């Protein structure tokens, strides 16, 4: 049976929370915080101390306020269990943060839109503490060059970049391996994101994983 869009969105939320389950303590940095889609997952983690959201687009401010209010209402609390700070900036240049300062960095559907993926990945590595983890979930370029999905991804790319706030279809797995494999213990799982609606099935190719700083 076909899932409704609402059910698929809920499934996507469950996917996020499962991915973020290991993010349990200390200081967390999220690149591309957006409207705060991951906040509800992390609000259930009482041992997080600091949650910093890095977001280049100031227009998200009102949406973030709404997300915080909704999260507090849904968890039946009056305050978040950690200090939440939203900072304007880009992942490619995180000069505001010191080396070895975060226990976790998280990224969900963000690496498609950063201007320079290698720079962003090296900055993520820099700000993580030794043993710290980079937790990620990203859509990716279809590996099969002959597939109908790859054809659509290539054809729609210019429009997708506009409607997707700079998003591009990239071979994220190769970029992660090229930039991080020598610096971090890297685990990547490729999968089909079932929560993606059929109308945009060309976005189903996904990957998720964890990179641990050596």
KEBA-176461 format. One line per field, with one value per atom (N, C-alpha, C): residue number from 0; residue in three letters; atom name; x, y, z. Coordinates in Angstrom, 1 decimal, padded with zeros to 4 digits. Example, Ala and Ser with C-alpha at 12.3 -4.5 7.8 and 13.67 -1.06 7.14 Angstrom:
seq: (0,0,0,1,1,1) .
type: (Ala,Ala,Ala,Ser,Ser,Ser) .
atom: (N,CA,C,N,CA,C) .
x: (013.2,012.3,013.2,012.8,013.7,012.9) .
y: (-005.7,-004.5,-003.3,-002.2,-001.1,000.0) .
z: (007.8,007.8,007.8,007.1,007.1,007.9) .
This chain:
seq: (0,0,0,1,1,1,2,2,2,3,3,3,4,4,4,5,5,5,6,6,6,7,7,7,8,8,8,9,9,9,10,10,10,11,11,11,12,12,12,13,13,13,14,14,14,15,15,15,16,16,16,17,17,17,18,18,18,19,19,19,20,20,20,21,21,21,22,22,22,23,23,23,24,24,24,25,25,25,26,26,26,27,27,27,28,28,28,29,29,29,30,30,30,31,31,31,32,32,32,33,33,33,34,34,34,35,35,35,36,36,36,37,37,37,38,38,38,39,39,39,40,40,40,41,41,41,42,42,42,43,43,43,44,44,44,45,45,45,46,46,46,47,47,47,48,48,48,49,49,49,50,50,50,51,51,51,52,52,52,53,53,53,54,54,54,55,55,55,56,56,56,57,57,57,58,58,58,59,59,59,60,60,60,61,61,61,62,62,62,63,63,63,64,64,64,65,65,65,66,66,66,67,67,67,68,68,68,69,69,69,70,70,70,71,71,71,72,72,72,73,73,73,74,74,74,75,75,75,76,76,76,77,77,77,78,78,78,79,79,79,80,80,80,81,81,81,82,82,82,83,83,83,84,84,84,85,85,85,86,86,86,87,87,87,88,88,88,89,89,89,90,90,90,91,91,91,92,92,92,93,93,93,94,94,94,95,95,95,96,96,96,97,97,97,98,98,98,99,99,99,100,100,100,101,101,101,102,102,102,103,103,103,104,104,104,105,105,105,106,106,106,107,107,107,108,108,108,109,109,109,110,110,110,111,111,111,112,112,112,113,113,113,114,114,114,115,115,115,116,116,116,117,117,117,118,118,118,119,119,119,120,120,120,121,121,121,122,122,122,123,123,123,124,124,124,125,125,125,126,126,126,127,127,127,128,128,128,129,129,129,130,130,130,131,131,131,132,132,132,133,133,133,134,134,134,135,135,135,136,136,136,137,137,137,138,138,138,139,139,139,140,140,140,141,141,141,142,142,142,143,143,143,144,144,144,145,145,145,146,146,146,147,147,147,148,148,148,149,149,149,150,150,150,151,151,151,152,152,152,153,153,153,154,154,154,155,155,155,156,156,156,157,157,157,158,158,158,159,159,159,160,160,160,161,161,161,162,162,162,163,163,163,164,164,164,165,165,165,166,166,166,167,167,167,168,168,168,169,169,169,170,170,170,171,171,171,172,172,172,173,173,173,174,174,174,175,175,175,176,176,176,177,177,177,178,178,178,179,179,179,180,180,180,181,181,181,182,182,182,183,183,183,184,184,184,185,185,185,186,186,186,187,187,187,188,188,188,189,189,189,190,190,190,191,191,191,192,192,192,193,193,193,194,194,194,195,195,195,196,196,196,197,197,197,198,198,198,199,199,199,200,200,200,201,201,201,202,202,202,203,203,203,204,204,204,205,205,205,206,206,206,207,207,207,208,208,208,209,209,209,210,210,210,211,211,211,212,212,212,213,213,213) .
type: (Unk,Unk,Unk,Unk,Unk,Unk,Unk,Unk,Unk,Unk,Unk,Unk,Unk,Unk,Unk,Unk,Unk,Unk,Unk,Unk,Unk,Unk,Unk,Unk,Unk,Unk,Unk,Unk,Unk,Unk,Unk,Unk,Unk,Unk,Unk,Unk,Unk,Unk,Unk,Unk,Unk,Unk,Unk,Unk,Unk,Unk,Unk,Unk,Unk,Unk,Unk,Unk,Unk,Unk,Unk,Unk,Unk,Unk,Unk,Unk,Unk,Unk,Unk,Unk,Unk,Unk,Unk,Unk,Unk,Unk,Unk,Unk,Unk,Unk,Unk,Unk,Unk,Unk,Unk,Unk,Unk,Unk,Unk,Unk,Unk,Unk,Unk,Unk,Unk,Unk,Unk,Unk,Unk,Unk,Unk,Unk,Unk,Unk,Unk,Unk,Unk,Unk,Unk,Unk,Unk,Unk,Unk,Unk,Unk,Unk,Unk,Unk,Unk,Unk,Unk,Unk,Unk,Unk,Unk,Unk,Unk,Unk,Unk,Unk,Unk,Unk,Unk,Unk,Unk,Unk,Unk,Unk,Unk,Unk,Unk,Unk,Unk,Unk,Unk,Unk,Unk,Unk,Unk,Unk,Unk,Unk,Unk,Unk,Unk,Unk,Unk,Unk,Unk,Unk,Unk,Unk,Unk,Unk,Unk,Unk,Unk,Unk,Unk,Unk,Unk,Unk,Unk,Unk,Unk,Unk,Unk,Unk,Unk,Unk,Unk,Unk,Unk,Unk,Unk,Unk,Unk,Unk,Unk,Unk,Unk,Unk,Unk,Unk,Unk,Unk,Unk,Unk,Unk,Unk,Unk,Unk,Unk,Unk,Unk,Unk,Unk,Unk,Unk,Unk,Unk,Unk,Unk,Unk,Unk,Unk,Unk,Unk,Unk,Unk,Unk,Unk,Unk,Unk,Unk,Unk,Unk,Unk,Unk,Unk,Unk,Unk,Unk,Unk,Unk,Unk,Unk,Unk,Unk,Unk,Unk,Unk,Unk,Unk,Unk,Unk,Unk,Unk,Unk,Unk,Unk,Unk,Unk,Unk,Unk,Unk,Unk,Unk,Unk,Unk,Unk,Unk,Unk,Unk,Unk,Unk,Unk,Unk,Unk,Unk,Unk,Unk,Unk,Unk,Unk,Unk,Unk,Unk,Unk,Unk,Unk,Unk,Unk,Unk,Unk,Unk,Unk,Unk,Unk,Unk,Unk,Unk,Unk,Unk,Unk,Unk,Unk,Unk,Unk,Unk,Unk,Unk,Unk,Unk,Unk,Unk,Unk,Unk,Unk,Unk,Unk,Unk,Unk,Unk,Unk,Unk,Unk,Unk,Unk,Unk,Unk,Unk,Unk,Unk,Unk,Unk,Unk,Unk,Unk,Unk,Unk,Unk,Unk,Unk,Unk,Unk,Unk,Unk,Unk,Unk,Unk,Unk,Unk,Unk,Unk,Unk,Unk,Unk,Unk,Unk,Unk,Unk,Unk,Unk,Unk,Unk,Unk,Unk,Unk,Unk,Unk,Unk,Unk,Unk,Unk,Unk,Unk,Unk,Unk,Unk,Unk,Unk,Unk,Unk,Unk,Unk,Unk,Unk,Unk,Unk,Unk,Unk,Unk,Unk,Unk,Unk,Unk,Unk,Unk,Unk,Unk,Unk,Unk,Unk,Unk,Unk,Unk,Unk,Unk,Unk,Unk,Unk,Unk,Unk,Unk,Unk,Unk,Unk,Unk,Unk,Unk,Unk,Unk,Unk,Unk,Unk,Unk,Unk,Unk,Unk,Unk,Unk,Unk,Unk,Unk,Unk,Unk,Unk,Unk,Unk,Unk,Unk,Unk,Unk,Unk,Unk,Unk,Unk,Unk,Unk,Unk,Unk,Unk,Unk,Unk,Unk,Unk,Unk,Unk,Unk,Unk,Unk,Unk,Unk,Unk,Unk,Unk,Unk,Unk,Unk,Unk,Unk,Unk,Unk,Unk,Unk,Unk,Unk,Unk,Unk,Unk,Unk,Unk,Unk,Unk,Unk,Unk,Unk,Unk,Unk,Unk,Unk,Unk,Unk,Unk,Unk,Unk,Unk,Unk,Unk,Unk,Unk,Unk,Unk,Unk,Unk,Unk,Unk,Unk,Unk,Unk,Unk,Unk,Unk,Unk,Unk,Unk,Unk,Unk,Unk,Unk,Unk,Unk,Unk,Unk,Unk,Unk,Unk,Unk,Unk,Unk,Unk,Unk,Unk,Unk,Unk,Unk,Unk,Unk,Unk,Unk,Unk,Unk,Unk,Unk,Unk,Unk,Unk,Unk,Unk,Unk,Unk,Unk,Unk,Unk,Unk,Unk,Unk,Unk,Unk,Unk,Unk,Unk,Unk,Unk,Unk,Unk,Unk,Unk,Unk,Unk,Unk,Unk,Unk,Unk,Unk,Unk,Unk,Unk,Unk,Unk,Unk,Unk,Unk,Unk,Unk,Unk,Unk,Unk,Unk,Unk,Unk,Unk,Unk,Unk,Unk,Unk,Unk,Unk,Unk,Unk,Unk,Unk,Unk,Unk,Unk,Unk,Unk,Unk,Unk,Unk,Unk,Unk,Unk,Unk,Unk,Unk,Unk,Unk,Unk,Unk,Unk,Unk,Unk,Unk,Unk,Unk,Unk,Unk,Unk,Unk,Unk,Unk,Unk,Unk,Unk,Unk,Unk,Unk,Unk,Unk,Unk,Unk,Unk,Unk,Unk,Unk,Unk,Unk,Unk,Unk,Unk,Unk,Unk,Unk,Unk,Unk,Unk) .
atom: (N,CA,C,N,CA,C,N,CA,C,N,CA,C,N,CA,C,N,CA,C,N,CA,C,N,CA,C,N,CA,C,N,CA,C,N,CA,C,N,CA,C,N,CA,C,N,CA,C,N,CA,C,N,CA,C,N,CA,C,N,CA,C,N,CA,C,N,CA,C,N,CA,C,N,CA,C,N,CA,C,N,CA,C,N,CA,C,N,CA,C,N,CA,C,N,CA,C,N,CA,C,N,CA,C,N,CA,C,N,CA,C,N,CA,C,N,CA,C,N,CA,C,N,CA,C,N,CA,C,N,CA,C,N,CA,C,N,CA,C,N,CA,C,N,CA,C,N,CA,C,N,CA,C,N,CA,C,N,CA,C,N,CA,C,N,CA,C,N,CA,C,N,CA,C,N,CA,C,N,CA,C,N,CA,C,N,CA,C,N,CA,C,N,CA,C,N,CA,C,N,CA,C,N,CA,C,N,CA,C,N,CA,C,N,CA,C,N,CA,C,N,CA,C,N,CA,C,N,CA,C,N,CA,C,N,CA,C,N,CA,C,N,CA,C,N,CA,C,N,CA,C,N,CA,C,N,CA,C,N,CA,C,N,CA,C,N,CA,C,N,CA,C,N,CA,C,N,CA,C,N,CA,C,N,CA,C,N,CA,C,N,CA,C,N,CA,C,N,CA,C,N,CA,C,N,CA,C,N,CA,C,N,CA,C,N,CA,C,N,CA,C,N,CA,C,N,CA,C,N,CA,C,N,CA,C,N,CA,C,N,CA,C,N,CA,C,N,CA,C,N,CA,C,N,CA,C,N,CA,C,N,CA,C,N,CA,C,N,CA,C,N,CA,C,N,CA,C,N,CA,C,N,CA,C,N,CA,C,N,CA,C,N,CA,C,N,CA,C,N,CA,C,N,CA,C,N,CA,C,N,CA,C,N,CA,C,N,CA,C,N,CA,C,N,CA,C,N,CA,C,N,CA,C,N,CA,C,N,CA,C,N,CA,C,N,CA,C,N,CA,C,N,CA,C,N,CA,C,N,CA,C,N,CA,C,N,CA,C,N,CA,C,N,CA,C,N,CA,C,N,CA,C,N,CA,C,N,CA,C,N,CA,C,N,CA,C,N,CA,C,N,CA,C,N,CA,C,N,CA,C,N,CA,C,N,CA,C,N,CA,C,N,CA,C,N,CA,C,N,CA,C,N,CA,C,N,CA,C,N,CA,C,N,CA,C,N,CA,C,N,CA,C,N,CA,C,N,CA,C,N,CA,C,N,CA,C,N,CA,C,N,CA,C,N,CA,C,N,CA,C,N,CA,C,N,CA,C,N,CA,C,N,CA,C,N,CA,C,N,CA,C,N,CA,C,N,CA,C,N,CA,C,N,CA,C,N,CA,C,N,CA,C,N,CA,C,N,CA,C,N,CA,C,N,CA,C,N,CA,C,N,CA,C,N,CA,C,N,CA,C,N,CA,C,N,CA,C,N,CA,C,N,CA,C,N,CA,C,N,CA,C,N,CA,C,N,CA,C,N,CA,C,N,CA,C,N,CA,C,N,CA,C,N,CA,C,N,CA,C,N,CA,C,N,CA,C,N,CA,C,N,CA,C,N,CA,C,N,CA,C,N,CA,C,N,CA,C,N,CA,C,N,CA,C,N,CA,C,N,CA,C,N,CA,C,N,CA,C) .
x: (000.8,000.0,000.9,000.4,001.2,001.0,002.2,002.1,001.7,001.0,000.7,002.0,002.0,003.1,003.4,002.3,002.5,003.2,002.7,003.3,004.8,005.1,006.5,007.4,006.8,007.5,007.8,006.8,007.0,008.1,008.1,009.1,010.5,010.6,011.8,012.3,011.4,011.7,012.3,011.7,012.2,013.6,013.8,015.1,016.2,015.8,016.7,017.0,016.0,016.2,017.0,016.8,017.7,019.1,019.3,020.7,021.4,020.6,021.2,021.2,020.7,020.7,022.0,023.2,024.5,024.9,024.2,024.6,024.0,024.8,024.2,024.7,025.9,026.5,027.3,027.7,028.7,028.2,029.1,028.9,028.6,027.5,027.1,027.1,027.6,027.5,026.7,025.7,025.0,025.3,025.8,026.0,024.7,024.3,023.1,021.9,021.7,020.7,019.3,019.1,017.9,016.8,015.6,014.5,014.6,015.6,015.8,015.1,015.1,014.4,014.9,016.2,016.8,016.6,016.0,015.9,015.0,013.9,013.0,013.7,014.6,015.4,016.3,017.1,018.1,017.5,016.3,015.7,015.4,015.5,015.3,016.6,017.7,019.0,019.4,019.2,019.4,020.8,021.8,023.2,023.9,023.2,023.8,023.9,025.1,025.3,025.1,025.6,025.6,025.2,024.3,023.9,024.0,025.0,025.2,024.7,023.8,023.3,024.0,024.7,025.3,024.5,024.1,023.1,023.5,023.7,024.1,022.9,021.7,020.5,019.7,019.8,019.2,017.6,017.1,015.6,015.0,015.8,015.3,014.9,015.3,015.2,013.8,012.7,011.4,011.0,011.4,011.1,011.7,012.9,013.6,012.8,012.4,011.6,010.3,009.7,008.5,008.8,010.0,010.4,010.7,011.4,011.6,010.3,009.4,008.1,007.4,007.4,006.7,007.4,008.7,009.5,009.2,009.1,008.8,007.4,006.5,005.1,005.0,005.7,005.6,006.3,007.3,008.0,007.5,006.5,005.8,006.8,007.7,008.7,008.7,009.3,009.3,010.7,011.7,013.0,013.7,014.6,015.4,016.4,016.8,017.8,019.2,019.5,020.8,020.7,021.9,021.9,022.0,021.0,020.9,021.3,022.3,022.8,022.7,022.2,022.2,023.2,024.1,025.1,025.1,025.2,025.2,026.6,026.7,028.0,027.9,029.0,029.1,030.1,029.8,030.6,032.0,032.2,033.5,034.5,034.0,034.9,034.3,034.7,034.2,035.2,035.7,036.8,036.3,035.0,034.4,034.7,035.0,035.1,036.6,037.0,038.4,038.6,039.8,040.1,039.7,039.3,039.0,038.0,036.9,036.0,034.6,034.3,033.0,033.1,032.1,032.0,031.4,030.4,029.7,029.5,029.6,029.1,028.1,026.9,025.9,025.5,025.2,024.8,023.7,022.6,021.5,021.0,021.3,020.9,021.5,022.8,023.5,024.7,025.4,026.6,026.3,025.0,024.6,024.7,024.6,024.5,025.7,026.7,027.9,028.6,029.3,030.0,031.3,031.9,033.2,033.2,032.9,032.8,034.1,035.2,036.5,036.8,036.6,036.8,035.9,034.6,033.7,034.1,034.5,034.9,036.1,037.1,038.3,038.0,037.1,036.7,035.9,035.1,034.4,035.4,036.4,037.5,038.2,038.5,039.3,038.6,037.3,036.6,036.2,036.2,035.9,037.1,036.7,037.7,038.2,039.4,039.8,038.8,038.4,037.3,035.9,035.8,034.5,034.0,032.7,032.0,031.3,031.5,030.7,029.6,028.3,027.2,026.5,026.2,025.7,024.6,023.7,022.7,022.6,022.8,022.8,022.1,021.5,021.1,022.3,022.3,023.5,023.2,024.2,024.1,023.9,022.9,022.7,024.0,024.4,025.7,025.6,024.4,024.2,024.0,025.1,025.1,024.0,023.5,022.5,021.1,020.9,019.6,018.7,017.4,016.5,016.6,016.9,017.1,018.3,019.4,020.6,020.3,019.6,019.2,018.4,017.4,016.6,017.5,018.3,019.2,020.0,020.6,021.4,020.6,019.4,018.6,018.0,017.6,016.9,017.9,019.2,020.2,020.1,020.0,020.0,018.8,017.6,016.4,016.4,016.9,017.0,017.9,019.0,019.9,019.1,018.2,017.5,016.4,015.6,014.5,015.0,016.2,016.8,017.8,017.8,018.7,020.1,020.5,021.9,022.2,021.2,021.5,021.9,022.9,023.3,023.4,023.3,023.4,024.9,025.5,026.9,027.3,028.4,028.9,029.5,028.7,029.1,030.0,029.7,030.6,032.0,032.2,033.6,034.3,033.5,034.1,034.5,033.6,033.9,035.1,035.2,036.4,037.6,037.6,038.8,039.3,038.4,038.8,039.1,038.3,038.3,038.9,039.0,039.4,040.8,041.7,043.0,043.0,042.0,041.9,041.0,040.0,038.9,038.5,038.0,037.4,036.0,035.9,034.7,033.8,032.6,031.6,030.4,030.2,029.2,028.2,026.9,025.9,025.1,025.0,024.2,022.8,021.8,020.4,019.4,018.3,017.1,016.3,016.1,015.3,013.8,013.1,011.7,010.8,011.3,010.4,010.3,011.1,011.1,009.8,009.0,007.7,008.0,007.1,007.3,007.5,006.9,007.0,008.4,009.3,010.7,011.6,011.2,011.9,013.4,013.7,015.1,016.0,015.4,016.1,016.3,015.8,015.9,017.3,018.3,019.6,020.2,020.5,021.0,022.2,022.8,023.9,023.8,024.2,024.3,025.5,026.0,027.1,027.7,028.9,029.6,031.1,031.7,033.2,033.7,034.6,035.2,036.6,036.9,038.2,039.3,040.4,041.4,042.3) .
y: (-001.2,000.0,001.2,002.3,003.5,004.3,004.8,005.6,007.0,007.7,009.1,009.9,011.2,012.1,012.3,012.4,012.6,011.4,010.2,009.0,008.9,009.3,009.2,010.2,011.4,012.4,011.9,011.2,010.6,009.6,008.8,007.7,008.4,009.5,010.2,010.7,011.2,011.6,010.5,009.3,008.1,007.7,007.9,007.7,008.6,009.8,010.8,010.4,010.1,009.8,008.5,007.5,006.3,006.7,007.5,007.9,008.6,009.5,010.4,009.7,008.5,007.8,007.8,007.6,007.6,009.0,010.1,011.4,011.7,011.3,011.2,012.1,012.8,013.5,014.7,015.6,016.6,017.7,018.2,019.3,018.8,019.3,018.9,020.1,020.0,021.0,020.4,021.1,020.7,021.7,021.2,022.1,022.1,023.3,023.4,023.1,023.9,023.6,023.8,024.7,024.9,025.3,024.6,025.0,024.2,023.3,022.5,021.2,020.5,019.2,018.1,018.3,017.2,017.5,018.7,019.1,018.1,017.7,016.8,015.5,015.0,013.8,014.0,015.1,015.3,015.9,016.4,016.9,015.7,014.5,013.3,012.9,013.6,013.2,014.1,013.6,014.5,014.8,014.1,014.3,015.2,015.7,016.7,018.1,018.7,020.0,021.2,021.1,022.2,021.8,022.5,022.1,023.4,023.5,024.6,024.3,025.2,025.0,026.1,025.6,026.5,026.6,027.8,028.0,029.3,029.2,030.4,031.3,030.7,031.4,032.0,033.3,034.0,033.9,033.6,033.6,032.4,031.5,030.4,030.7,031.9,032.3,032.0,032.5,032.4,030.9,030.1,028.7,028.0,028.4,027.8,028.0,029.3,029.6,028.7,028.5,027.6,026.2,025.7,024.3,024.1,025.1,025.0,024.9,025.8,025.8,024.5,024.0,022.7,021.5,021.6,020.5,020.5,021.7,021.8,021.3,021.7,021.2,019.7,019.1,017.7,016.9,017.5,016.8,017.2,018.1,018.5,019.1,019.9,020.6,022.1,022.8,024.3,024.7,023.8,024.2,023.0,023.2,022.2,021.7,020.4,019.8,020.3,021.2,021.6,023.1,023.8,025.1,025.1,025.7,025.8,027.2,027.2,028.4,028.3,029.3,029.3,030.3,029.9,030.8,030.9,032.1,032.2,031.9,031.1,030.7,029.5,029.2,028.1,027.1,025.8,024.7,024.8,025.4,025.5,026.4,027.2,028.1,028.4,027.5,027.6,028.1,029.3,030.0,030.3,030.4,030.7,029.6,028.4,027.2,026.8,026.5,026.0,024.6,024.2,022.8,021.9,020.7,019.7,020.1,020.7,021.3,020.7,019.8,019.1,017.6,017.0,015.6,015.0,015.7,015.3,016.4,016.1,017.0,016.2,016.8,016.1,016.9,016.1,016.7,015.8,016.4,015.6,016.5,015.9,016.6,018.0,018.1,019.4,019.4,018.3,018.3,018.5,018.3,018.6,020.1,020.9,022.4,023.2,022.5,023.3,023.7,024.8,025.3,024.5,024.0,023.3,022.1,020.9,019.7,019.4,019.3,019.0,020.0,021.3,022.3,022.0,021.7,021.5,020.2,019.2,017.9,018.1,018.9,019.2,020.0,021.0,021.8,020.9,020.0,019.1,018.3,017.7,017.0,017.8,019.1,020.0,020.2,020.5,020.9,019.7,018.5,017.4,017.0,016.6,016.1,014.7,014.3,013.0,012.0,011.0,010.1,010.6,011.9,012.5,012.0,012.1,011.4,012.4,012.2,012.9,012.0,012.4,011.5,012.2,011.4,012.1,011.2,011.9,011.3,012.2,011.7,012.6,011.8,012.6,012.0,012.1,011.3,011.2,011.0,011.1,010.8,009.3,009.0,007.5,006.9,005.8,005.2,004.6,004.2,003.6,004.8,004.9,006.0,005.9,004.6,004.4,004.4,004.6,004.5,005.8,005.6,006.7,007.7,007.3,008.3,009.2,008.6,009.4,010.4,009.9,010.8,012.0,011.7,012.8,013.8,013.2,014.0,014.9,014.4,015.3,016.4,016.0,016.9,018.0,017.6,018.6,019.4,019.1,019.7,021.3,022.0,023.5,024.0,023.4,023.8,023.4,022.1,021.6,022.5,023.0,023.9,025.1,025.6,026.8,026.5,025.5,025.2,024.6,023.9,023.3,024.1,025.4,026.3,025.9,025.7,025.4,023.9,023.0,021.6,021.0,020.1,019.5,018.0,017.2,015.7,015.4,014.9,014.7,013.2,012.8,011.5,011.6,011.7,012.0,011.0,009.7,008.6,008.7,009.1,009.2,010.4,011.5,012.7,012.4,011.7,011.3,010.4,009.4,008.5,009.2,010.1,010.8,011.8,012.5,013.5,012.9,011.9,011.5,010.1,009.3,007.9,007.8,008.7,008.6,009.3,010.1,010.9,010.3,009.5,009.1,007.6,006.9,005.6,005.8,005.5,005.8,004.6,004.7,003.7,004.3,003.8,004.3,003.2,003.5,002.6,003.3,002.6,003.2,002.5,003.2,002.7,003.5,002.9,003.6,004.2,005.5,006.2,006.0,005.1,004.8,006.0,006.9,008.0,009.1,009.0,010.0,009.7,010.7,010.5,010.0,009.3,008.7,009.8,011.0,012.1,012.5,012.3,012.7,011.5,010.4,009.1,009.1,010.1,010.2,010.7,011.1,011.5,010.3,009.1,008.0,007.5,007.5,007.1,007.9,007.2,007.9,007.2,007.8,007.2,007.8,007.0,007.4,006.7,007.3,006.7,007.5,007.1,007.7,007.7,008.8,008.9,009.3,008.5,008.7,009.2,010.4,011.0,010.2,009.9,009.1,009.9) .
z: (000.0,000.0,000.0,-000.6,-000.7,000.6,001.1,002.3,001.9,002.8,002.6,002.8,002.3,002.5,004.0,004.7,006.2,006.8,006.4,007.0,006.6,005.4,004.9,005.7,006.0,006.7,008.1,008.7,010.0,010.0,009.0,008.8,008.7,008.0,007.8,009.2,010.0,011.4,012.2,012.1,012.8,012.3,011.0,010.4,011.0,011.2,011.8,013.2,014.0,015.4,015.6,014.7,014.8,014.5,013.5,013.1,014.3,015.0,016.0,017.4,017.5,018.8,019.6,018.8,019.5,020.1,019.7,020.1,021.5,022.5,023.9,024.9,024.6,025.7,025.2,026.1,025.8,024.9,024.0,023.1,021.7,021.1,019.7,018.8,017.6,016.6,015.4,015.0,013.8,012.7,011.5,010.4,009.6,009.1,008.3,009.2,010.3,011.3,010.7,009.7,009.0,010.0,009.9,010.8,012.1,012.2,013.5,013.5,012.3,012.2,013.1,013.6,014.5,015.9,016.2,017.6,018.4,017.9,018.6,019.0,018.2,018.5,019.7,019.6,020.6,021.9,021.9,023.1,024.1,023.6,024.5,025.2,024.9,025.5,026.6,027.9,029.0,029.3,028.7,029.1,028.1,027.1,026.2,027.0,026.9,027.6,026.7,025.5,024.6,023.2,022.5,021.2,020.4,019.4,018.6,017.2,016.7,015.3,014.4,013.4,012.5,011.2,010.9,009.7,009.0,007.7,006.9,006.6,006.6,006.1,007.3,007.5,008.6,008.5,007.4,007.2,008.0,008.5,009.2,010.7,011.1,012.6,013.1,012.3,012.8,012.9,011.9,011.9,013.1,013.4,014.5,015.8,016.0,017.2,017.3,016.1,016.1,016.5,016.0,016.2,017.7,018.3,019.8,020.6,020.2,020.9,020.8,019.5,019.3,020.0,020.1,020.8,022.3,022.9,024.3,024.6,023.7,023.8,023.7,022.7,022.5,023.6,024.3,025.4,026.7,026.7,027.9,029.0,028.5,029.3,029.0,029.9,029.8,029.3,029.3,028.7,028.2,027.2,026.6,027.7,027.6,028.5,028.3,027.3,027.0,026.6,026.5,026.1,024.5,023.9,022.4,022.0,021.0,020.4,018.9,018.3,016.8,016.3,015.5,015.0,013.5,012.9,011.5,011.0,010.0,009.4,008.5,007.9,006.9,007.4,007.0,007.4,006.9,005.7,005.1,005.9,006.7,007.5,008.9,009.8,011.2,012.2,011.8,012.6,014.0,014.2,015.5,016.5,016.0,016.9,017.0,018.2,018.5,018.0,017.8,017.5,018.7,018.3,019.4,020.4,019.9,020.9,021.0,020.0,020.0,020.2,020.9,021.0,019.8,019.2,018.0,017.0,015.7,014.7,013.9,013.6,012.8,011.6,010.5,009.2,008.6,008.4,007.7,006.5,005.3,004.1,003.9,004.2,004.2,003.2,003.1,002.2,000.8,000.4,-001.0,-001.3,-000.3,-000.6,-000.1,000.6,001.0,-000.3,-000.3,-001.5,-001.8,-000.7,-000.9,000.1,-000.4,000.5,001.2,000.5,001.2,002.3,002.1,003.1,004.3,004.1,005.1,005.9,005.2,005.9,006.8,006.3,007.1,008.3,008.1,009.3,010.3,009.9,010.8,011.6,010.9,011.5,012.5,012.2,013.1,014.4,014.3,015.5,016.4,015.9,016.7,017.7,018.9,019.8,019.3,019.7,019.4,020.0,019.2,019.6,019.3,018.9,018.6,017.3,017.1,016.0,015.1,013.8,012.8,012.3,012.6,012.2,011.1,010.0,008.8,008.1,007.4,006.5,005.3,004.1,002.9,001.7,000.9,-000.4,-001.3,-002.4,-003.2,-004.6,-005.5,-006.9,-007.1,-007.9,-008.2,-008.8,-008.3,-008.7,-010.2,-010.6,-011.9,-012.9,-013.7,-014.7,-015.8,-016.0,-017.0,-016.4,-015.1,-014.5,-014.9,-014.8,-015.1,-014.0,-012.8,-011.7,-011.9,-012.4,-012.7,-013.8,-014.8,-015.9,-015.4,-014.6,-014.0,-013.1,-012.3,-011.4,-012.3,-013.4,-014.2,-014.9,-015.4,-016.2,-015.3,-014.1,-013.2,-012.3,-012.4,-011.5,-011.4,-012.5,-012.4,-011.6,-011.9,-011.2,-009.8,-009.5,-008.2,-007.3,-007.8,-007.1,-006.6,-007.4,-007.1,-006.0,-006.3,-005.3,-004.1,-004.1,-003.0,-002.2,-002.4,-001.6,-001.9,-003.1,-003.4,-003.5,-003.4,-003.3,-004.6,-004.6,-005.8,-005.6,-006.7,-006.6,-006.7,-005.6,-005.5,-005.1,-005.5,-005.1,-003.7,-002.7,-001.4,-000.8,-001.1,-000.5,-001.0,-002.2,-002.7,-002.0,-001.8,-001.2,000.3,001.0,002.4,002.4,001.5,001.6,001.2,000.2,-000.2,000.9,001.6,002.5,003.9,004.3,005.7,006.0,005.0,005.3,006.1,005.8,006.4,007.8,008.1,009.3,010.4,009.9,010.8,010.4,011.4,011.2,010.6,009.3,008.5,008.2,008.6,008.3,007.5,006.3,005.4,005.0,005.1,004.6,003.5,002.3,001.3,001.3,001.1,001.2,000.4,000.2,-000.4,000.6,000.6,001.6,001.3,002.0,001.7,002.1,002.9,003.3,002.2,001.2,000.1,-000.8,-001.0,-001.8,-003.2,-003.8,-005.1,-006.2,-005.9,-006.9,-007.1,-006.1,-006.2,-005.9,-006.5,-006.2,-006.6,-007.5,-007.9,-006.7,-005.6,-004.4,-003.4,-003.7,-002.8,-002.6,-003.5,-003.2,-002.0,-000.9,000.3,000.9,001.8,002.6,004.0,004.9,006.3,007.0,008.1,008.7,009.8,010.3,011.4,011.1,011.3,011.2,012.5,013.1,014.4,014.3,014.9,014.8,015.5,014.8,015.4,016.4) .
